[in-house]
């Protein structure tokens, strides 16, 4: 159950990090302003969006890393190996749900011929 919850948190944080990184302006965005594309900074303001988006990215990156460590820890914990029927037979314990052993087949009377193989 925990593994499923942590996997959803991992997926959400990964998608959110990608979207936040794509929303941020790159370092070379100021070079494009000289050619007429300077209006891209007016949506969020000149500095306000950069700090808010970068702070949100840093928080999500920390969540992503802690979640990755938790998933890695859960994945490396020793789990009990599944037991097969042969393992049960080798240990001498009856398998769960096994009732009384079947009685041996009744032997045929001493003068009757063996049935022909089909």
N, C-alpha and C positions, 0 to 999 in steps of 0.2 A: 504494500500500500504506500509506504513512504517512497519507495523507488518510483512509483507512478507519479506521485505529487512532485517530487524533485525533477522528474523528467519534464513535466509540464512547465515548471518554473524555468528550467534550462532552456526550453524551446522559446518561451515568452521573452526571456532576457536576451537571447541571441537575436531574435527578430527585432526587438526594440533597439538593441545596440546598432544593428545594421541601419535601421531607419534614422536613428539620431545622427549617425555619422554621415549619412547621405544628406541630411538637412543642413548640416554645418557648412559654412563657407570654408574653402580651402585657403592656404596661405598665399596662393597665387591669384586670388580673386581681385586683389587691388590692381593688378596689372591690367585686367580687363576693363576697369573703370575708365581708363583713358580712351577707350574705343567706343564708349557709349553704353556700356552695360553696368553702369553704376547704380541703377535703380534697384538692384537685387537686395541691397542692404536696408532699404526703407521699409520692408515688411515688418521686421522685428526691431528695428532701430540699429544704430551703428554698433553699440557694445553690449546691450542688454541680452540679446539672443545668444551671443557667443558664450557668455559666462553661464547662462542658464542651461544651454544645451550641453556645454562641456561638463558642467557639474552633474547633470543627469546621466551623461555618458559614463562618467567616472563611477557614479553610484551603481549603475547597472553592470559595469565591468566588475566591480567588487562583488556584487551578488552572483554574477556568472562564475567568477573564480572560486568563491566559497562553495557554490553549488556543485561545481566540477569536482572539487576535493571531496565533498560529501558523497557524490555518486561513485567516485573512484574508490573510496573507502568501503562503501556498501558492496561494490563489485568484487573486491578482493577478500572479503570476509569468507572464512571457511564455511561452506554449507555441506550438509550431510549428503553424501552421494546416494543416488537412488539405488534401491536394492532390487535385484532381479529374482526370478524364481530359482535360478541356479544358486544364487547366493544363499537363499533361504534353505535350499536342500543341503548345501555344503555345511551350513552351521548346525544342522540337525533340528532346528526349531521349525515347527509347522508354520506355514504361511498364514497370515491373518485371514479368517473366513474359511479356513479349511476345516471340514468336519472330521468325522471319524474316517480312517482309511478304509478303502473298499476291501471287502473280503476277497481272498484269493478265489479264482474260478474253481468250481467243483470239478473234480477229475472224473473222467468217463469210466464206466465199468471195465473190468479187465478183459473182456473178450470182444469189444466193439472196435471196428476199424476207425481210423482217424478220418476226419472229414477231408474231402479233396479240396485243394486250394483253388480259388476262383481266378 
